[in-house]
Amino acid sequence: MTDIRAELVEKAEKLGLEISPSQAENFQAYMELLLEWNEKMNLTAITEPSAILEKHFLDSLTLLLIFPPKQGAKLIDVGTGAGFPGIPLKILRPDLDLTLLDSLNKRLSFLKELCAALKIEAVFIHKRAEEAGQEKQMRESYDIAVARAVAPLNVLCEYCLPFVKTGGYFVAMKGPGASRELLEATNAIAELGGGKPKTEAFTLPNGEARSLLLLPKMRVTPKRYPRHGGTIAKHPLA
């Protein structure tokens, strides 16, 4: 198995992130377990070690440069999949109170084994985001909700903003077309209790463009949101 530790430390340093030897070891173990499980279930289409390093690990960690969470922040990774960005963030910031939410139990089985191997504490929730967002113990409960999902921003906002407490943030991790998505989601953000968003653009070491959209939660989300998943998909907030 390719050893990515030295390359990870070097490229992270160029971004402005410091990764300790023990943290680099955790990322190495993460990659190895990811690729092992990927042979029996679809966790990632990216399987080349250097690409995993850049497009999964470093991409996830850019949030710490642009929007570092407060100490002990309660963070939910919505539609976490193979654990991005939640677990890379937890490796560098073990103080974070991390919840991993996914609709597919097989992915959570992988994440439980991964967290046990890395000695990482997290809460695992097997639910669809629109169901979890209506639950009293989860709704308006988190300092930060994050998502790297490919869904349009107006759809992601309905899934994610209900989790965020007033004064918290929803952080959407996007590609270079984020500005247009933000324009199309303006009314949805206001309807769901969001405030004026902020966009931060950056470039990964391999030259790929990325954007972080920071959406503050200004008021409580109306109880009717999130709607049923089929309704969100067919009739997204315009």
Secondary structure, 3 states (H helix, E strand, C coil): CCCCHHHHHHHHHHHCCCCCHHHHHHHHHHHHHHHHHHCCCCCCCCCCHHHHHHHHHHHHHHHHHHCCCCCCCEEEEECCCCCCCHHHHHHHCCCCEEEEEECCHHHHHHHHHHHHHHCCCCEEEECCHHHHCCCCCCCCCEEEEEECCCCCHHHHHHHHHHHEEEEEEEEEEECCCHHHHHHHCHHHHHHCCECCCEEEEEECCCCCEEEEEEEEECCCCCCCCCCCHHHHHHCCCC
